[in-house]
Amino acid sequence: MLLCSFICIFVMRPAAIPDYSCLKGAGNFFVQGTSAVKEHDDQNILDYVIDITQQRDAELLEMSLAKTLFELYEADRVLFCKTRHGSPEVYSVIQADENGSVLDLGPDEIDAFRSRLEPVFGDSLRSGGSLTRDDGEGRRIVVHPVQVFDNIVGFIAVHMKDRSLIDNYIIEGFLKIYHNYITLLYDNQRDRLTGLLNRKTFDDRIMKIIEFKKTREKILEPEHTRRHRIDDSCGFWLGIADIDNFKTINDSYGHLYGDEVLILVSRLMTKAFREDDLLFRYGGEEFVVIIRAKDEGHAFLAFDRFREKVAAYSFPQVGHISISLGMIEVNSKVVPTTFVGHADQALYYAKKHGKNQVCVYEKLVEEGALCHDVKFGKVEMW
């Protein structure tokens, strides 16, 4: 059904090229010209749709979309820019160009794009639609907002090699497919109660992060097609959070209030961390957070800020509660079960030594409170 509806979009699309002269924008940006879309038969379009819809990961789906538009328009490059809270502020960029697709550009490259594109993204938000701009060097840039669940989550920016006119209808068709498919992925990757990422998604993401770190740490061959780039100035930090005395909450107030506590804690988590941090419901009353931070001190402050928000919040019927956290830096040289287990040890230590605190695994080992060979198991909640 998804493929059939998409094919109909292209078969039934109007032959006339949209009139860009009606678009609002500063300067003399809207110059009529010949459409830049290559001639593609039905099989070509089907191949692109199949490539997009075979993805089972949101980031790979976004990379596939950028790659598809790059090839369709023979563009100079295509950027999938993710923005914060419906604003033009860019925090992540996926790029498709002649060198291949790059997932997660470094901050220096993102900063270079920000100065040129964020004003255009702001104009697009105000106008409520796509914009076409001239980059001042004889090339055209076409920007389309990306919408998911009625929210603008980013923008597609197609950088042409010249001033050729783009048929927006085709981009809009692919964005509709992206919207429909990302909705399906969202349902599969999210915990039904809290809306946070689920345990299966955690397993997938942590392997990606290890791959990212290994790519950063090894010497890249110049002729190798780039796929991932990681900022050397930031590391990944993992924190396991657990609601203190959650069993008592369930026993005293019932599971409905227990579920409400889980939902409210997840909302506090969403507010405490950045939009590009990864938030998971790990199971039961356990949550996992993966963040980027310059060092241990910055990571600790982020996790402790979350702990303070939970402690300060008054939960309906239940009142004030607390959480304990164990944190560790992600290490690409060991398997995930090892450093996740070490974070769990730090969490266990926090629970055993007063609760309502953040304990850092590396610091506990340095102080002699934990040893690397300490056996650990599932933390009992009481």
C-alpha positions, 0 to 999 in steps of 0.5 A: 500500500505504501509503495502503491500510494507513492507511485501514484504521487509521481504518476499523477503529479502535474506537468507544470513546474511550480511558480517560485516567483510567489515565494517570499524572501529577501533579495532576488532569489527566485529566478525561473529556469529549467527543471533540474530533475533527471528523466527517470523511468518507473523502475528508477523511482521504485528503486529509490523508494525500495532503498528508503523503505528497507531501512530499519533505523531512523538515521539510516532512513534520513541518510537514504533520503538525502542520498536519494535527492542528491542522485535525483537532482545531480546536486552538489550536495544535500543536507538533512539538518535536524533542528531543536524544538521547532527552531532554526537552530541546527544540532545535527547534519547528515550530508550526501555529496560526491564523496558519499554519505556522512552521518553526524558531521563534526561541529566545525562543519555544522557551524559553517552551515549554520551561519548560511542556512539557519537564517533561511530555515527561520524564513521557512518557519515563518512562511510555513513552507519551502524556499528557494535561494541563490547562494550568491555564487550562481547556485541555487539552494532549495529548503524544505521543512521536515515535519513529523507528528505535526512538529518541524524536526529539521530541514532538507537543503538541496544545494544545486550545482547551478541555478537550475529550477527544482520540481518541489513536487518530487521532494514533497513526495519523498518527504511524505514517504519519509513521514509515513515510514518514520512514524512506523519506525517511531512506533517500533523503537519507542516504549509504549508507556513512556514514549522513550526509546526502548531496550531493543533500540538501545542495543542497536544505538550502543553498537553504532556509538562503538562503531563511531568511536572506532572510526574516530580512533583509527586512521582514515584512508584518504580514498575511503568513502566517508560515512561517519565522522565524530567530534574528537572534543566530546566523548560518550557517557552512559548513565543508568538511572533507577527510581528509589523505593519504586516497589514501595510506591507500587505496593502503597499506591498501586500500579496505576500510580506507579505507571504515572510516576514512570511517565512523569519521570520520563517527561522530566528526563526529556526536559533535563537533557538535550534533544540530541541526547539518547533517552531509553526506558531500559526496563521496569523502573530503570532508565538509560541516558547516553550523552555527549560531553567534553569530560567527566565533570560536564557529564556528571553535571548533566546527570546530576541536574536530572537527579535534582529535577526529579527530587524537586518535583512533587508527584501526584498522590506520591509526593517527592521521590528520588533517583540514583544513577551510575555513570561511565564513559563509553569504551569502544575497546570492550563489549557493551555488556562490560561497560553497561555492567560497570555503570550498573555497579556504580548504580548499585553502589549509589543505592547501597550508600544513601540513594539519591546520588550520582556515582561515577564508576571510574572514580569509585575504582580510583578510590578503591570502592569498586574493583574491575573484577567485582561481580554484579547482578540485577539490582534489587529495588526496595 
